[in-house]
Amino acid sequence: MSDHYEVVFSTFLRDDTPATVLAALRWHMGIEDEDPDDLDPDDHPYPLLLPGQSRLPGGDIVSLHRTVQEFTSSGKRYEWELFVRIYWVDDLTLYLDALLELIAPHVACRGYGGYIRDEYDIEMKTFNFHDGTYDPVEI
């Protein structure tokens, strides 16, 4: 029998996040159909953030859009809002580091960026971003 997890990414990406990274996220989320050429197929074998047959209350949610974060004297300051809440089977956890490595260099604010937890557990293992990287997550 497989273990199942609730996986949440909840962070802002800098406005200058490369188009290739945004395209990779859209592909993982099922927003774009075309497999990005620059992703390593060993680390990104198929879309990992597709909403589907979730057993989580409220279902799966995936969202990536550019938002205004503040108004400055020189105009608006934008960031990319990334929010994913998805139900994963344990096999997908093998690719968690690849997703964290994809977004970590572009996270706008250090600190909390989401979590993973077993569906029957109350303990969450958070994703903490800093200096273009993240703290290791042990599952």
C-alpha atoms as a printed R data frame, in Angstrom:
    type eleno elety resid chain resno       x      y       z
1   ATOM     1    CA   MET     A     1   0.000  0.000   0.000
2   ATOM     2    CA   SER     A     2   1.276  3.458  -0.883
3   ATOM     3    CA   ASP     A     3   1.667  6.436   1.392
4   ATOM     4    CA   HIS     A     4   0.006  9.660   0.311
5   ATOM     5    CA   TYR     A     5   1.015 13.243   0.998
6   ATOM     6    CA   GLU     A     6  -0.357 16.736   0.933
7   ATOM     7    CA   VAL     A     7   2.216 18.934  -0.818
8   ATOM     8    CA   VAL     A     8   1.948 22.723  -0.731
9   ATOM     9    CA   PHE     A     9   4.080 25.319  -2.482
10  ATOM    10    CA   SER     A    10   3.187 28.813  -1.301
11  ATOM    11    CA   THR     A    11   5.705 31.454  -2.290
12  ATOM    12    CA   PHE     A    12   6.421 34.440  -4.470
13  ATOM    13    CA   LEU     A    13   8.977 34.286  -7.274
14  ATOM    14    CA   ARG     A    14  10.872 37.371  -8.406
15  ATOM    15    CA   ASP     A    15   9.511 39.223 -11.405
16  ATOM    16    CA   ASP     A    16  12.721 38.452 -13.329
17  ATOM    17    CA   THR     A    17  12.195 34.692 -13.025
18  ATOM    18    CA   PRO     A    18  13.351 33.282 -16.382
19  ATOM    19    CA   ALA     A    19  10.683 32.383 -18.926
20  ATOM    20    CA   THR     A    20  12.107 28.844 -19.030
21  ATOM    21    CA   VAL     A    21  11.395 28.336 -15.315
22  ATOM    22    CA   LEU     A    22   7.872 29.741 -15.646
23  ATOM    23    CA   ALA     A    23   7.263 27.473 -18.660
24  ATOM    24    CA   ALA     A    24   8.510 24.465 -16.675
25  ATOM    25    CA   LEU     A    25   6.141 25.291 -13.803
26  ATOM    26    CA   ARG     A    26   3.220 25.727 -16.210
27  ATOM    27    CA   TRP     A    27   4.024 22.340 -17.761
28  ATOM    28    CA   HIS     A    28   4.202 20.678 -14.341
29  ATOM    29    CA   MET     A    29   0.826 22.249 -13.472
30  ATOM    30    CA   GLY     A    30  -0.800 21.164 -16.736
31  ATOM    31    CA   ILE     A    31  -1.252 24.750 -17.929
32  ATOM    32    CA   GLU     A    32   1.047 24.165 -20.929
33  ATOM    33    CA   ASP     A    33   1.153 20.939 -22.912
34  ATOM    34    CA   GLU     A    34   4.645 21.158 -24.371
35  ATOM    35    CA   ASP     A    35   7.469 19.522 -22.408
36  ATOM    36    CA   PRO     A    36  10.221 22.144 -21.875
37  ATOM    37    CA   ASP     A    37  13.445 21.152 -23.638
38  ATOM    38    CA   ASP     A    38  15.781 22.291 -20.876
39  ATOM    39    CA   LEU     A    39  14.380 20.053 -18.106
40  ATOM    40    CA   ASP     A    40  16.309 16.900 -17.251
41  ATOM    41    CA   PRO     A    41  13.877 14.020 -17.921
42  ATOM    42    CA   ASP     A    42  15.428 12.030 -15.069
43  ATOM    43    CA   ASP     A    43  14.417 14.755 -12.596
44  ATOM    44    CA   HIS     A    44  11.225 15.855 -14.372
45  ATOM    45    CA   PRO     A    45   9.876 12.699 -16.052
46  ATOM    46    CA   TYR     A    46   6.276 13.967 -16.312
47  ATOM    47    CA   PRO     A    47   4.125 16.788 -14.931
48  ATOM    48    CA   LEU     A    48   4.290 16.530 -11.140
49  ATOM    49    CA   LEU     A    49   1.767 19.195 -10.140
50  ATOM    50    CA   LEU     A    50  -1.280 18.148 -12.131
51  ATOM    51    CA   PRO     A    51  -4.526 18.550 -10.229
52  ATOM    52    CA   GLY     A    52  -6.476 15.335 -10.226
53  ATOM    53    CA   GLN     A    53  -8.386 12.859  -8.102
54  ATOM    54    CA   SER     A    54  -7.487 14.365  -4.753
55  ATOM    55    CA   ARG     A    55  -8.674 13.005  -1.440
56  ATOM    56    CA   LEU     A    56  -7.824 16.303   0.240
57  ATOM    57    CA   PRO     A    57 -10.700 18.452   1.498
58  ATOM    58    CA   GLY     A    58 -11.179 21.194  -1.079
59  ATOM    59    CA   GLY     A    59  -9.311 19.275  -3.762
60  ATOM    60    CA   ASP     A    60  -6.105 20.113  -5.586
61  ATOM    61    CA   ILE     A    61  -5.291 23.732  -6.411
62  ATOM    62    CA   VAL     A    62  -2.637 25.055  -8.791
63  ATOM    63    CA   SER     A    63  -2.042 28.724  -9.494
64  ATOM    64    CA   LEU     A    64   0.753 30.759 -11.050
65  ATOM    65    CA   HIS     A    65   0.199 34.377 -11.933
66  ATOM    66    CA   ARG     A    66   1.943 37.739 -11.892
67  ATOM    67    CA   THR     A    67   0.675 40.109  -9.222
68  ATOM    68    CA   VAL     A    68   1.384 43.631  -8.060
69  ATOM    69    CA   GLN     A    69   3.176 43.496  -4.719
70  ATOM    70    CA   GLU     A    70   3.516 47.199  -4.057
71  ATOM    71    CA   PHE     A    71   3.306 50.627  -5.566
72  ATOM    72    CA   THR     A    72   6.550 52.584  -5.530
73  ATOM    73    CA   SER     A    73   7.559 56.054  -6.665
74  ATOM    74    CA   SER     A    74   8.879 54.468  -9.862
75  ATOM    75    CA   GLY     A    75   5.740 52.412 -10.498
76  ATOM    76    CA   LYS     A    76   4.375 48.984  -9.660
77  ATOM    77    CA   ARG     A    77   6.545 46.161  -8.357
78  ATOM    78    CA   TYR     A    78   5.508 42.702  -9.556
79  ATOM    79    CA   GLU     A    79   6.194 39.155  -8.417
80  ATOM    80    CA   TRP     A    80   4.982 35.740  -9.545
81  ATOM    81    CA   GLU     A    81   2.562 34.179  -7.083
82  ATOM    82    CA   LEU     A    82   2.977 30.407  -6.918
83  ATOM    83    CA   PHE     A    83   0.431 28.381  -5.006
84  ATOM    84    CA   VAL     A    84   0.019 24.628  -5.312
85  ATOM    85    CA   ARG     A    85  -1.833 22.274  -3.002
86  ATOM    86    CA   ILE     A    86  -1.798 18.769  -4.339
87  ATOM    87    CA   TYR     A    87  -2.224 15.143  -3.325
88  ATOM    88    CA   TRP     A    88   0.835 12.996  -4.050
89  ATOM    89    CA   VAL     A    89   1.455  9.271  -3.949
90  ATOM    90    CA   ASP     A    90   4.785  8.391  -2.307
91  ATOM    91    CA   ASP     A    91   6.519  7.658  -5.651
92  ATOM    92    CA   LEU     A    92   6.313 11.347  -6.564
93  ATOM    93    CA   THR     A    93   8.326 12.380  -3.509
94  ATOM    94    CA   LEU     A    94  11.411 11.175  -5.373
95  ATOM    95    CA   TYR     A    95  11.130 14.318  -7.483
96  ATOM    96    CA   LEU     A    96  10.512 16.858  -4.704
97  ATOM    97    CA   ASP     A    97  14.127 18.056  -4.694
98  ATOM    98    CA   ALA     A    98  13.992 18.685  -8.449
99  ATOM    99    CA   LEU     A    99  10.988 20.995  -7.996
100 ATOM   100    CA   LEU     A   100  12.573 22.777  -5.039
101 ATOM   101    CA   GLU     A   101  15.799 23.241  -7.029
102 ATOM   102    CA   LEU     A   102  13.799 24.649  -9.939
103 ATOM   103    CA   ILE     A   103  12.169 27.411  -7.904
104 ATOM   104    CA   ALA     A   104  14.683 28.107  -5.081
105 ATOM   105    CA   PRO     A   105  16.970 30.460  -7.043
106 ATOM   106    CA   HIS     A   106  13.975 32.665  -7.899
107 ATOM   107    CA   VAL     A   107  12.113 32.867  -4.578
108 ATOM   108    CA   ALA     A   108  11.476 36.515  -3.703
109 ATOM   109    CA   CYS     A   109  11.497 36.259   0.105
110 ATOM   110    CA   ARG     A   110  13.523 33.992   2.313
111 ATOM   111    CA   GLY     A   111  11.754 31.691   4.732
112 ATOM   112    CA   TYR     A   112   8.619 29.591   4.499
113 ATOM   113    CA   GLY     A   113   7.623 28.386   1.040
114 ATOM   114    CA   GLY     A   114   5.312 25.442   1.679
115 ATOM   115    CA   TYR     A   115   5.347 21.978   3.195
116 ATOM   116    CA   ILE     A   116   4.829 18.259   2.771
117 ATOM   117    CA   ARG     A   117   2.946 16.069   5.211
118 ATOM   118    CA   ASP     A   118   1.643 12.530   5.283
119 ATOM   119    CA   GLU     A   119  -2.115 12.660   4.754
120 ATOM   120    CA   TYR     A   120  -2.759 11.130   8.199
121 ATOM   121    CA   ASP     A   121  -0.097 13.054  10.095
122 ATOM   122    CA   ILE     A   122  -0.299 16.440  11.792
123 ATOM   123    CA   GLU     A   123   3.439 17.131  11.495
124 ATOM   124    CA   MET     A   124   4.493 19.145   8.458
125 ATOM   125    CA   LYS     A   125   7.960 19.306   6.972
126 ATOM   126    CA   THR     A   126   8.315 22.859   5.734
127 ATOM   127    CA   PHE     A   127  10.182 24.165   2.717
128 ATOM   128    CA   ASN     A   128  12.518 26.944   3.849
129 ATOM   129    CA   PHE     A   129  14.156 29.053   1.147
130 ATOM   130    CA   HIS     A   130  17.222 31.267   1.547
131 ATOM   131    CA   ASP     A   131  20.101 32.602  -0.539
132 ATOM   132    CA   GLY     A   132  18.912 30.910  -3.751
133 ATOM   133    CA   THR     A   133  18.603 27.477  -2.164
134 ATOM   134    CA   TYR     A   134  16.526 25.573   0.401
135 ATOM   135    CA   ASP     A   135  16.966 23.501   3.524
136 ATOM   136    CA   PRO     A   136  16.900 19.732   2.908
137 ATOM   137    CA   VAL     A   137  13.544 18.056   3.502
138 ATOM   138    CA   GLU     A   138  13.561 14.541   4.892
139 ATOM   139    CA   ILE     A   139  10.457 12.498   4.215
